[in-house]
């Protein structure tokens, strides 16, 4: 394993720890808006972690899945925001 792969693994581990902190904010957020922002951040961090694993494994399937997760995260945020506004 070269230095670049090791640094990618360390970055992915740091992003994973950050994701766990965000999940705490999703569970214990004081307001619904805080929970929505934290959930969107979890989606974004998940996309970054999947892209890093795609770079580590030299597999393009992780990038395709990261794009799908990003699209679904965006759609869920839009639907949740419309629900909170009372449009749904």
Helices and strands as residue ranges (DSSP letters): H 3-28, H 32-57, H 61-85
